[in-house]
Amino acid sequence: MTAGQVLATVIVGVVLLVGLIGIVVPVLPGSILIVVGLLIWAATLGSATGWVVFAVGTLLAAAGMSASWVLTGRRLKARQIPNRSILVGLVAAVVGAFLIPVVGLLVGFVAGLLLSELVRQRDLRAALTTSWAAVKATGLGILVEFGCGCLAVSVFVIGVWVQAVAG
């Protein structure tokens, strides 16, 4: 590999790690960053290995995003939790991330979700029940998407190894 390809590989590796963080911290487009990173790496290398890694990694990232949306959406719909409550939770998560270091994102999401559900249902017990169901559904979606993102990054690592061995 040339010096430019090595530099691109290192930069893309960092982008992929940021993408994995973005899956867990929903203020960054995690899976999309992974796909963009793989595309940049494939285009920079211009080899069959790069394009195979891009194709397989993109399929894995897309499967993770899709599964996350389907699993989360199905569970939220089954519990009749409106998208508005999730949106309020996400906005509160962003605010919480700035107000409370480290755990503010989670605290903000849960607090915003609970507040929205409390306003909607006007019953604390019901709001707690639906909020907990939404947190579990969101967590499951994130877990599945993160797993697929890790697989996509693993494909990249294997591709880097194959490219290095091939010369």
N, C-alpha and C positions, 0 to 999 in steps of 0.2 A: 504494500500500500504506500502511496505517496504521502508526503508530509501534509498536504491539503486534505487527503482522505482521512488521515489519522486525526487531524484537528476536527474535521466534520464529524467523525465517529465520537469523539469526546463530547463535542457540543450536543450532538443528538442524544447521547447517553444522559446528559444533564436534562435535556428537554423531556426525555422519557420519564426520568425520576420526578420532575415537576408535574408531569401528566399523571403519574400515580398518586401524587399528593393531591392533585386537583380532583381526582375521583372521590377521595375522602373528604376534602374541603371543597364544598360545591361552589365556591366563588370562582374557581378556575375550570375551564372546559377540559377535564382530564383526558378522556378517551380521544377527543379531537386533537389535543396536543400530541398524544401518542401517534396517531395516524399521520399528522403533519411531520413529526420527527422522522418517522419511518420513510415517508415520501422524500424528504430532504436527503436522507442517507442513501436511498436507492438512486436518486437523481445524481448525487455527488459521485457515487461509485460507478454508476452506469454499467453494472455487471448483472448477470442473471441472478446471482446470489442476492444482490440488493433488491431486485424486483420481486423475487420469490418471498423474501422476508417482508417486504411491503405488503404483498398480497395476503399472505397468511396472517400477519399482524393486524392488518385492516379488518379481515374477516373476524378475528378474535375480538378486537375492540368493538366492532359493530354488533357482534353477538352479545357482548357484555352490556352495551348501551340498550339494546333492544330488550334483553332479558330484564334489565333493571326497570325500564319503563313499564313493561308488561306486568312483572311481578308486583311492583309498587302500585301501579294503576289499578290492577285487579283487586288488590287487598283494600285500597282506599275506596274503590267503588262499592265493594261488598259491604263496607262499614258506612257507606253513604257520607264520606268525608269530602267536602267540596274542595276544589282546587284553590279557592280563595284562602282557606285555612292554611294550606301548605305554603302559599305565596307569602302570607303574613309571617309564617314561621321562618321562611328563607330571608325575608327582609330583616326580621328581628335577629337572625343569626349573623348577618353581616354587621349590624349595629353592635351586637354582643361581642363579635370578634375584635372590635376596636375598643370596647369599654372594659372587657375582662380578658386579660392575657391568657393564653393557652386554652382555657375551657369556654371562652365566651361564645364561640360558634355554636357549640352544643347547647349551652344554657340559653342563648338567645333563641335558637330554633324551638326548643321545648317550651319556653315561656311564651313566645309569640303564638305558637300553635295552640297552647292551652288557653291563652287569652282570646284568640279568635273563636275557638270552640265554645268557650264560656259565653261569649257575646251571642253566638249563634243559638246555643241550646238553652241558655239561662238556667243551667243545672250543673253544679260543680262535679257531682259524681259522674254524670253522663259525659261531661267535657273531659274529665280525667280518663275515662274509658276510651273514648274515641281518640284522644291525643296519644295515649299509650299505643293504641293500635297503629296510628299513623307513624309514630317513631319506630316501631318494630318493622313496619312495611318499608319505610325509607331505609332503615339499617340493612334489611335483607337485600334491597336493590343495590345499595352501595357495596355490600359484601360480594355479590355476584359480579358486578361490574369491575370491582377491584381484582377479583380472581382472574377474570378474562384479561384485564390490563396487565397483570403479572405474567400471564402466559404470553401475551404479545411482546412484552419486554424480554422474556426468556427466548423467544424466537429471534429477537434482535441480537442477544448475546451469542446464541448459537451461530447466527449469520456472521457476526464479527469474527468468531473463531474460525469458521469455514473460510471466510475471505482471507484471514491472516495466514492460514495453512496453505491456501491455494496460491498465495503470493500476490 
